[in-house]
Amino acid sequence: MLIVMPALNESASVASVIEQVKRALPDGDVLVVDDGSVDDTAKLARAAGAEVARLAVNLGVGGAMRTGFRYAAARGYDVVVQVDADGQHDPDELDALLRGLDDADIVIGSRFAGKGAYKASGPRKYAMVALSIVFSRLAKTRLTDVTSGFKAMGPRAIRLFAGYYPAEYLGDTVESLVMAIRAKLTIKEIPVVMRERAGGTPSHSPVKSAVYLSRAGLALLLALVRRRPAVDSSDSA
């Protein structure tokens, strides 16, 4: 099991998150992908006991996760769990995510599935509702939080995403789910509680939130029309 933690300037929280993850999943390995940080993120992550992959420039969450999937595939990991380095993802929820892999290839931790009090507002709320409706129909199962970065993925998903993982804006959520659906992977949600950030800077400023709806729609449209090289995600014999 590999816990992949994308991190950009998260020196205020990364060590604490690693320690919490290690307590929750003592048998898991932690890989922090330092996505072009200019602070002590990499140094503190190593000191906390994580492996660290440093990217020379900031590629975004998609680029960081692409590194994580390739690392996992090269080393034979069966499960990849994505956890944010800012402390929003509660490690106490990890066991439930992993249990979900018993009958799914991808398990999404949903903020809107009936657990916790997280609420979105404004353009982000409308975008999330619209995306949820579209993806629920595409996946033929109810999905309420398709932009969640709190996910667990099994062997078929690792093989698919190690071959190609989108790094464009929202590609790590919107386009990657389109890829998974086209590859006939099974996707499910479980309800989780999201916490407040333990440090760092939110990835969405008020200005970005104002254009989130249109950009989310464009990302979905591009994902639906774009064709990627076929990747064999089937179970090996």
TIRO-629084 format. One record per residue: residue number from 1; residue in one letter; x, y, z of N, C-alpha, C in turn. Coordinates in nm, 3 decimals. Atoms other than C-alpha are relative to their C-alpha. Layout:
N
NUM,a,X,Y,Z,X,Y,Z,X,Y,Z
...
This chain:
237
1,m,0.085,-0.119,0.000,0.000,0.000,0.000,0.089,0.125,0.000
2,l,-0.076,-0.124,0.009,0.136,0.342,-0.099,-0.093,0.117,0.020
3,i,0.075,-0.124,-0.020,-0.001,0.668,0.037,0.077,0.110,-0.073
4,v,-0.063,-0.105,0.079,0.077,0.942,-0.217,-0.054,0.134,0.048
5,m,0.037,-0.127,-0.059,0.078,1.293,-0.076,0.057,0.115,-0.085
6,p,-0.048,-0.117,0.074,0.105,1.581,-0.328,0.015,0.117,0.097
7,a,-0.023,-0.107,-0.096,0.252,1.882,-0.149,0.068,0.119,-0.068
8,l,-0.058,-0.126,0.049,0.320,2.243,-0.246,0.005,0.098,0.116
9,n,-0.020,-0.096,-0.109,0.465,2.464,0.027,-0.088,-0.033,0.121
10,e,0.081,0.046,-0.112,0.306,2.262,0.307,0.085,-0.028,0.124
11,s,-0.089,0.023,-0.113,0.583,2.292,0.566,-0.072,0.011,0.134
12,a,0.073,-0.019,-0.125,0.328,2.396,0.829,-0.076,-0.125,0.043
13,s,0.088,0.112,-0.033,0.137,2.067,0.812,0.052,-0.137,-0.042
14,v,-0.033,0.129,0.062,0.318,1.793,0.616,0.051,-0.101,0.102
15,a,-0.052,0.097,-0.097,0.505,1.635,0.911,-0.111,-0.058,0.087
16,s,0.111,0.046,-0.083,0.191,1.617,1.125,-0.090,-0.096,-0.076
17,v,0.085,0.087,0.081,-0.012,1.464,0.841,0.066,-0.136,-0.019
18,i,-0.072,0.126,0.016,0.255,1.201,0.777,-0.009,-0.084,0.128
19,e,0.006,0.072,-0.127,0.261,1.106,1.145,-0.140,-0.058,0.023
20,q,0.137,0.049,-0.017,-0.120,1.075,1.153,-0.028,-0.117,-0.094
21,v,0.021,0.107,0.097,-0.123,0.862,0.838,0.072,-0.127,0.044
22,k,-0.076,0.117,-0.044,0.147,0.632,0.976,-0.066,-0.068,0.121
23,r,0.073,0.061,-0.112,-0.056,0.582,1.295,-0.123,-0.075,-0.050
24,a,0.123,0.062,0.051,-0.370,0.503,1.095,0.030,-0.122,-0.086
25,l,-0.037,0.109,0.090,-0.194,0.277,0.841,0.147,-0.036,0.021
26,p,-0.141,0.029,-0.029,0.126,0.144,0.999,0.068,-0.088,-0.104
27,d,-0.059,0.088,0.102,0.175,-0.106,0.715,0.015,0.070,-0.135
28,g,-0.008,-0.071,0.126,0.155,0.158,0.443,0.129,0.080,-0.012
29,d,-0.114,-0.087,0.027,0.444,0.344,0.281,-0.051,0.136,-0.044
30,v,0.042,-0.136,0.034,0.423,0.721,0.238,0.099,0.062,-0.098
31,l,-0.079,-0.073,0.099,0.550,0.905,-0.070,-0.054,0.142,-0.009
32,v,0.035,-0.140,0.018,0.542,1.284,-0.057,0.058,0.048,-0.132
33,v,-0.047,-0.056,0.126,0.562,1.439,-0.403,0.005,0.152,0.017
34,d,-0.020,-0.144,-0.021,0.708,1.786,-0.348,-0.011,0.068,-0.135
35,d,0.036,-0.054,0.131,0.550,1.979,-0.633,0.059,0.141,-0.020
36,g,-0.065,-0.128,0.024,0.808,2.256,-0.673,-0.004,0.095,0.118
37,s,0.007,-0.086,-0.119,0.793,2.386,-0.314,0.127,0.085,0.014
38,v,-0.114,-0.087,-0.028,1.016,2.675,-0.211,0.024,0.011,0.151
39,d,-0.019,0.002,-0.145,0.990,2.603,0.163,0.066,-0.131,0.042
40,d,-0.066,0.121,-0.053,1.105,2.311,0.382,-0.088,-0.125,-0.008
41,t,0.090,0.115,0.010,0.831,2.069,0.274,0.077,-0.132,-0.014
42,a,-0.072,0.125,0.024,1.073,1.804,0.141,0.083,-0.041,0.122
43,k,-0.084,0.028,-0.117,1.310,1.829,0.439,-0.082,-0.053,0.116
44,l,0.084,0.041,-0.112,1.032,1.799,0.695,-0.068,-0.134,-0.028
45,a,0.062,0.128,0.035,0.866,1.512,0.506,0.097,-0.116,0.022
46,r,-0.101,0.105,-0.022,1.188,1.310,0.508,0.023,-0.023,0.149
47,a,-0.022,0.013,-0.144,1.240,1.382,0.876,-0.115,-0.074,0.068
48,a,0.116,0.068,-0.057,0.889,1.250,0.944,-0.010,-0.146,-0.045
49,g,-0.004,0.140,0.037,0.975,0.920,0.776,-0.057,-0.034,-0.136
50,a,0.055,0.026,0.133,0.832,0.960,0.424,0.109,-0.005,-0.105
51,e,-0.081,-0.013,0.120,0.997,0.894,0.092,-0.043,0.130,-0.069
52,v,0.031,-0.128,0.064,1.016,1.216,-0.110,0.046,-0.002,-0.145
53,a,-0.035,-0.025,0.140,1.007,1.276,-0.485,-0.017,0.149,-0.025
54,r,0.004,-0.144,0.021,1.092,1.635,-0.575,-0.013,0.032,-0.148
55,l,0.017,-0.047,0.137,0.960,1.795,-0.893,0.068,0.135,-0.013
56,a,-0.078,-0.123,0.019,1.177,2.072,-1.035,-0.089,0.123,-0.014
57,v,0.095,-0.111,0.018,0.874,2.286,-1.123,-0.137,-0.046,0.047
58,n,0.136,0.029,-0.044,0.516,2.308,-1.006,-0.085,-0.052,-0.116
59,l,0.082,0.061,0.106,0.303,2.070,-1.217,-0.146,-0.011,0.039
60,g,0.137,0.017,-0.045,-0.014,2.072,-1.009,-0.022,-0.139,0.055
61,v,0.031,0.129,-0.064,-0.186,1.783,-0.834,0.008,-0.115,-0.100
62,g,-0.004,0.107,0.101,-0.220,1.585,-1.158,0.141,-0.046,-0.029
63,g,-0.139,0.035,0.026,0.150,1.599,-1.231,0.064,-0.072,0.118
64,a,-0.053,0.066,-0.120,0.234,1.505,-0.872,-0.053,-0.142,0.011
65,m,0.058,0.134,-0.009,-0.006,1.210,-0.877,0.051,-0.090,-0.112
66,r,-0.059,0.080,0.108,0.132,1.096,-1.214,0.131,-0.061,0.048
67,t,-0.124,0.050,-0.057,0.469,1.066,-1.042,-0.027,-0.113,0.100
68,g,0.034,0.100,-0.099,0.307,0.873,-0.758,-0.045,-0.132,-0.060
69,f,0.048,0.124,0.063,0.131,0.623,-0.985,0.114,-0.075,-0.069
70,r,-0.112,0.067,0.065,0.448,0.554,-1.182,0.094,-0.062,0.102
71,y,-0.079,0.055,-0.110,0.640,0.506,-0.858,-0.065,-0.129,0.051
72,a,0.072,0.117,-0.052,0.371,0.263,-0.736,0.007,-0.118,-0.096
73,a,-0.002,0.107,0.099,0.360,0.065,-1.061,0.139,-0.062,-0.010
74,a,-0.137,0.051,0.012,0.739,0.035,-1.079,0.040,-0.087,0.118
75,r,-0.037,0.072,-0.121,0.756,-0.101,-0.726,-0.103,-0.104,0.043
76,g,0.093,0.110,-0.023,0.459,-0.337,-0.743,-0.103,0.021,0.109
77,y,0.105,-0.024,-0.100,0.216,-0.168,-0.505,-0.137,-0.039,-0.055
78,d,0.135,0.042,0.038,-0.142,-0.301,-0.512,-0.104,0.108,0.024
79,v,0.097,-0.105,-0.037,-0.312,0.005,-0.361,0.073,0.133,0.008
80,v,-0.047,-0.137,-0.015,-0.255,0.379,-0.394,-0.111,0.081,0.067
81,v,0.095,-0.087,-0.067,-0.425,0.619,-0.156,0.050,0.143,-0.012
82,q,-0.036,-0.141,0.012,-0.424,0.992,-0.229,-0.046,0.075,0.123
83,v,0.030,-0.078,-0.121,-0.406,1.213,0.081,0.064,0.138,-0.016
84,d,-0.056,-0.135,0.007,-0.361,1.591,0.083,0.093,0.026,0.117
85,a,-0.099,-0.032,-0.104,-0.066,1.730,0.279,-0.043,0.115,0.089
86,d,0.041,-0.119,-0.076,-0.267,2.022,0.418,-0.085,-0.033,0.122
87,g,0.073,0.041,-0.118,-0.452,1.820,0.682,-0.151,-0.008,-0.015
88,q,0.145,0.005,0.018,-0.802,1.835,0.531,-0.053,-0.142,-0.001
89,h,0.044,0.139,0.006,-0.820,1.459,0.477,0.032,-0.069,0.131
90,d,-0.013,0.060,-0.132,-0.876,1.280,0.805,0.051,-0.144,-0.012
91,p,-0.053,0.137,0.008,-0.653,0.967,0.835,-0.090,-0.104,0.067
92,d,0.091,0.095,-0.062,-0.919,0.809,1.057,-0.101,-0.057,-0.099
93,e,0.093,0.047,0.102,-1.128,0.769,0.740,0.067,-0.098,-0.097
94,l,-0.072,0.082,0.097,-0.858,0.570,0.556,-0.045,-0.146,0.000
95,d,0.041,0.140,-0.007,-0.972,0.230,0.679,-0.129,-0.023,-0.078
96,a,0.126,0.013,0.074,-1.321,0.288,0.535,0.025,0.007,-0.150
97,l,-0.034,-0.008,0.142,-1.172,0.394,0.201,0.055,-0.133,-0.050
98,l,-0.063,0.125,0.043,-0.965,0.077,0.184,-0.100,-0.115,-0.004
99,r,0.103,0.106,0.003,-1.260,-0.148,0.273,-0.084,0.011,-0.127
100,g,0.079,-0.018,0.122,-1.442,0.002,-0.024,0.062,-0.065,-0.122
101,l,-0.066,0.064,0.114,-1.182,-0.150,-0.257,-0.034,-0.148,-0.013
102,d,0.041,0.140,0.010,-1.330,-0.494,-0.183,-0.088,-0.023,-0.122
103,d,0.088,0.017,0.115,-1.583,-0.432,-0.460,0.006,0.120,-0.095
104,a,-0.015,-0.114,0.090,-1.449,-0.130,-0.649,0.147,0.018,-0.035
105,d,-0.137,-0.033,0.041,-1.141,-0.013,-0.838,0.043,0.136,0.051
106,i,-0.027,-0.134,-0.050,-1.167,0.348,-0.721,-0.105,0.033,0.106
107,v,0.092,-0.040,-0.106,-1.319,0.466,-0.392,0.026,0.148,0.030
108,i,-0.009,-0.144,-0.023,-1.388,0.838,-0.350,-0.057,0.034,0.136
109,g,0.053,-0.050,-0.126,-1.423,0.998,-0.011,-0.081,0.125,-0.025
110,s,0.091,-0.110,0.035,-1.726,1.225,-0.048,-0.034,0.087,0.121
111,r,0.038,-0.098,-0.102,-1.787,1.542,0.153,-0.151,0.019,0.007
112,f,0.142,-0.032,0.013,-2.153,1.543,0.046,-0.091,-0.122,0.006
113,a,0.077,0.124,0.000,-2.270,1.186,0.104,-0.066,-0.029,0.134
114,g,0.077,0.016,-0.122,-2.424,1.242,0.444,0.078,-0.004,0.129
115,k,-0.082,0.002,-0.120,-2.134,1.262,0.688,0.075,0.133,0.011
116,g,-0.068,-0.128,-0.015,-1.998,1.586,0.827,-0.087,0.116,-0.046
117,a,0.078,-0.120,0.029,-2.109,1.943,0.768,0.064,0.088,-0.107
118,y,-0.065,-0.079,0.104,-1.893,2.052,0.473,-0.102,0.051,-0.101
119,k,0.092,-0.058,0.099,-2.076,2.287,0.237,0.079,0.085,-0.098
120,a,-0.057,-0.087,0.103,-1.976,2.447,-0.091,-0.100,0.112,-0.027
121,s,0.088,-0.113,0.028,-2.114,2.781,-0.202,0.040,0.065,-0.131
122,g,-0.029,-0.077,0.119,-2.136,3.006,-0.506,0.025,-0.086,-0.122
123,p,-0.027,0.073,0.123,-1.997,2.893,-0.844,0.051,-0.141,0.022
124,r,-0.052,0.134,-0.026,-1.814,2.599,-0.692,-0.112,-0.099,0.031
125,k,0.113,0.086,-0.032,-2.140,2.459,-0.555,-0.074,-0.042,-0.127
126,y,0.073,0.031,0.124,-2.313,2.483,-0.895,0.082,-0.094,-0.088
127,a,-0.085,0.087,0.080,-2.015,2.325,-1.068,-0.002,-0.142,0.054
128,m,-0.002,0.133,-0.060,-2.006,2.036,-0.822,-0.131,-0.074,-0.023
129,v,0.131,0.062,0.024,-2.379,1.971,-0.859,-0.010,-0.047,-0.145
130,a,0.008,0.036,0.141,-2.357,1.976,-1.239,0.091,-0.119,-0.031
131,l,-0.093,0.110,0.024,-2.052,1.750,-1.244,-0.053,-0.130,0.061
132,s,0.053,0.120,-0.065,-2.217,1.509,-1.001,-0.110,-0.064,-0.082
133,i,0.109,0.053,0.083,-2.524,1.475,-1.223,0.055,-0.072,-0.122
134,v,-0.057,0.058,0.122,-2.316,1.410,-1.535,0.074,-0.129,0.032
135,f,-0.080,0.118,-0.030,-2.078,1.164,-1.371,-0.083,-0.114,0.058
136,s,0.088,0.107,-0.049,-2.354,0.974,-1.194,-0.061,-0.077,-0.117
137,r,0.056,0.066,0.119,-2.506,0.904,-1.535,0.107,-0.078,-0.075
138,l,-0.108,0.069,0.071,-2.172,0.816,-1.694,0.043,-0.127,0.072
139,a,-0.049,0.114,-0.078,-2.068,0.583,-1.412,-0.111,-0.097,0.040
140,k,0.116,0.081,-0.037,-2.420,0.447,-1.357,-0.003,-0.032,0.149
141,t,0.009,0.008,-0.146,-2.388,0.502,-0.984,0.001,0.142,0.054
142,r,0.010,-0.136,-0.053,-2.454,0.801,-0.759,0.135,0.049,0.048
143,l,-0.125,-0.063,-0.040,-2.150,1.024,-0.726,-0.031,0.144,0.038
144,t,0.035,-0.133,-0.048,-2.180,1.341,-0.519,0.120,0.094,0.010
145,d,-0.117,-0.084,-0.025,-1.821,1.465,-0.491,0.114,-0.040,-0.094
146,v,-0.097,0.047,0.099,-1.628,1.402,-0.814,0.129,0.079,0.002
147,t,-0.125,-0.077,-0.009,-1.370,1.673,-0.736,0.078,-0.030,0.128
148,s,-0.072,0.038,-0.122,-1.264,1.509,-0.409,0.136,-0.058,-0.035
149,g,-0.133,0.056,0.019,-0.892,1.436,-0.389,0.034,-0.108,0.101
150,f,-0.020,0.103,-0.102,-0.936,1.183,-0.107,-0.048,-0.132,-0.059
151,k,0.037,0.118,0.077,-0.928,0.852,-0.295,0.091,-0.118,0.028
152,a,-0.078,0.123,-0.004,-0.815,0.492,-0.279,-0.019,-0.072,-0.133
153,m,0.005,0.061,0.132,-0.730,0.301,-0.597,0.072,-0.135,0.001
154,g,-0.054,0.135,0.003,-0.666,-0.067,-0.662,0.089,-0.026,-0.120
155,p,-0.098,0.035,0.104,-0.442,-0.255,-0.909,-0.038,0.044,-0.141
156,r,0.039,-0.038,0.136,-0.645,-0.188,-1.225,0.012,0.151,-0.020
157,a,-0.012,-0.145,0.010,-0.659,0.184,-1.154,0.147,0.042,-0.004
158,i,-0.143,-0.033,0.001,-0.284,0.194,-1.081,0.058,-0.024,-0.139
159,r,-0.053,0.028,0.134,-0.206,0.030,-1.415,-0.048,0.103,-0.101
160,l,0.055,-0.100,0.092,-0.437,0.269,-1.599,0.070,0.134,0.017
161,f,-0.051,-0.135,-0.024,-0.305,0.585,-1.436,0.152,0.008,-0.006
162,a,-0.145,-0.001,0.020,0.062,0.482,-1.445,0.032,0.018,-0.147
163,g,-0.019,-0.019,0.144,0.025,0.471,-1.824,-0.023,0.143,-0.043
164,y,0.025,-0.142,0.029,-0.124,0.818,-1.838,-0.089,0.055,0.111
165,y,0.083,-0.069,-0.098,-0.258,1.058,-1.577,-0.001,0.147,-0.034
166,p,0.007,-0.139,0.047,-0.383,1.404,-1.677,0.049,0.099,0.104
167,a,-0.055,-0.102,-0.089,-0.205,1.704,-1.530,-0.063,0.136,-0.019
168,e,0.063,-0.129,0.024,-0.424,1.982,-1.670,-0.091,0.038,0.116
169,y,0.091,-0.050,-0.104,-0.652,2.195,-1.451,-0.122,-0.090,0.010
170,l,0.109,0.093,-0.030,-0.910,1.959,-1.292,0.017,-0.136,-0.067
171,g,-0.021,0.129,0.065,-0.761,1.674,-1.494,0.013,-0.114,0.099
172,d,-0.020,0.105,-0.099,-0.671,1.485,-1.178,-0.132,-0.048,0.059
173,t,0.131,0.044,-0.048,-1.041,1.468,-1.090,-0.093,-0.028,-0.117
174,v,0.099,0.014,0.107,-1.263,1.527,-1.393,0.048,-0.096,-0.108
175,e,-0.044,0.084,0.112,-1.056,1.375,-1.674,0.039,-0.140,0.045
176,s,-0.039,0.133,-0.046,-0.917,1.091,-1.466,-0.122,-0.090,0.022
177,l,0.121,0.079,-0.017,-1.272,0.979,-1.381,-0.060,-0.040,-0.133
178,v,0.046,0.037,0.134,-1.372,0.992,-1.747,0.084,-0.116,-0.053
179,m,-0.087,0.110,0.042,-1.070,0.773,-1.824,-0.039,-0.130,0.069
180,a,0.034,0.120,-0.075,-1.167,0.528,-1.550,-0.132,-0.060,-0.048
181,i,0.129,0.049,0.048,-1.526,0.504,-1.673,0.015,-0.065,-0.136
182,r,-0.022,0.059,0.133,-1.411,0.443,-2.031,0.073,-0.133,0.009
183,a,-0.074,0.125,-0.019,-1.178,0.170,-1.903,-0.083,-0.105,0.075
184,k,0.094,0.090,-0.068,-1.480,0.011,-1.730,0.046,-0.036,0.142
185,l,-0.033,0.020,-0.140,-1.338,0.049,-1.383,-0.123,0.029,0.086
186,t,0.112,-0.020,-0.092,-1.583,0.031,-1.093,0.035,0.112,0.097
187,i,-0.021,-0.116,-0.085,-1.617,0.358,-0.902,-0.110,0.006,0.105
188,k,0.102,-0.016,-0.104,-1.793,0.408,-0.569,0.042,0.112,0.094
189,e,-0.024,-0.103,-0.099,-1.821,0.669,-0.297,-0.027,-0.053,0.140
190,i,0.037,0.020,-0.139,-1.815,0.654,0.079,-0.003,0.138,0.066
191,p,0.003,-0.130,-0.067,-1.906,0.943,0.310,0.119,0.017,0.093
192,v,-0.111,-0.030,-0.089,-1.616,1.109,0.490,-0.017,0.140,0.056
193,v,-0.005,-0.134,-0.058,-1.557,1.409,0.713,0.128,0.067,-0.047
194,m,-0.117,-0.079,0.038,-1.323,1.676,0.577,0.027,0.103,0.109
195,r,-0.039,-0.093,-0.104,-1.129,1.895,0.819,0.045,0.133,-0.063
196,e,-0.057,-0.126,0.046,-1.008,2.255,0.796,0.149,-0.020,-0.028
197,r,-0.143,0.005,0.029,-0.662,2.312,0.649,0.081,0.024,0.127
198,a,-0.088,-0.020,-0.115,-0.385,2.278,0.907,0.103,0.108,-0.025
199,g,-0.098,-0.103,0.034,-0.169,2.530,0.722,0.002,0.021,-0.150
200,g,-0.013,-0.023,0.143,-0.062,2.660,0.383,-0.106,0.094,-0.052
201,t,0.092,-0.092,0.066,-0.268,2.854,0.132,-0.102,-0.078,-0.080
202,p,0.101,0.070,0.079,-0.602,2.736,-0.017,0.031,0.009,-0.148
203,s,-0.033,0.003,0.142,-0.569,2.634,-0.380,-0.095,0.083,-0.083
204,h,0.098,-0.078,0.077,-0.877,2.833,-0.485,-0.024,0.133,0.068
205,s,0.024,-0.134,-0.050,-0.880,3.207,-0.430,-0.141,0.043,-0.039
206,p,0.132,-0.049,0.041,-1.205,3.409,-0.453,-0.009,0.028,-0.149
207,v,0.001,-0.028,0.144,-1.107,3.514,-0.806,-0.015,-0.130,-0.079
208,k,0.009,0.129,0.070,-1.054,3.153,-0.913,-0.138,-0.061,0.017
209,s,0.133,0.056,-0.023,-1.384,3.052,-0.755,-0.103,0.063,-0.093
210,a,0.095,-0.070,0.085,-1.563,3.310,-0.968,-0.007,-0.060,-0.139
211,v,0.000,0.060,0.135,-1.461,3.127,-1.287,-0.001,-0.152,0.005
212,y,-0.008,0.145,-0.017,-1.473,2.776,-1.146,-0.104,-0.074,-0.083
213,l,0.108,0.068,0.071,-1.806,2.686,-1.304,0.033,-0.018,-0.147
214,s,-0.029,0.009,0.142,-1.701,2.765,-1.661,0.121,-0.089,-0.026
215,r,-0.119,0.082,0.020,-1.360,2.603,-1.623,-0.028,-0.147,0.025
216,a,0.038,0.139,-0.026,-1.512,2.288,-1.474,-0.076,-0.058,-0.118
217,g,0.074,0.046,0.117,-1.753,2.263,-1.764,0.091,-0.024,-0.119
218,l,-0.094,0.017,0.111,-1.473,2.312,-2.014,0.087,-0.123,0.021
219,a,-0.082,0.117,-0.029,-1.260,2.050,-1.841,-0.076,-0.129,-0.029
220,l,0.081,0.118,0.027,-1.545,1.800,-1.862,-0.017,-0.021,-0.149
221,l,0.018,0.011,0.145,-1.609,1.877,-2.229,0.125,-0.053,-0.067
222,l,-0.125,0.047,0.058,-1.243,1.831,-2.318,0.026,-0.146,0.034
223,a,-0.021,0.139,-0.040,-1.228,1.507,-2.120,-0.087,-0.095,-0.081
224,l,0.092,0.088,0.074,-1.529,1.367,-2.305,0.036,-0.013,-0.147
225,v,-0.032,0.006,0.144,-1.402,1.453,-2.654,0.143,-0.046,-0.026
226,r,-0.140,0.034,0.019,-1.033,1.382,-2.598,0.018,-0.151,0.001
227,r,-0.032,0.143,0.005,-0.900,1.041,-2.693,0.143,-0.021,0.046
228,r,-0.133,0.033,-0.048,-0.607,0.891,-2.510,0.041,-0.137,-0.055
229,p,-0.044,0.135,0.040,-0.391,0.594,-2.614,-0.057,-0.105,0.094
230,a,0.057,0.107,-0.082,-0.545,0.270,-2.496,0.103,-0.054,0.098
231,v,-0.085,0.056,-0.104,-0.398,0.139,-2.172,-0.069,-0.122,0.056
232,d,0.059,0.123,-0.050,-0.457,-0.218,-2.058,-0.007,0.005,0.152
233,s,0.016,-0.002,-0.145,-0.603,-0.199,-1.708,-0.060,-0.130,0.051
234,s,0.061,0.127,-0.040,-0.735,-0.557,-1.704,0.091,-0.075,0.094
235,d,-0.081,0.082,-0.090,-0.621,-0.803,-1.442,0.087,-0.093,-0.079
236,s,-0.091,0.090,0.070,-0.319,-1.001,-1.549,-0.037,-0.143,0.032
237,a,0.036,0.142,-0.018,-0.356,-1.376,-1.591,0.083,-0.063,0.111
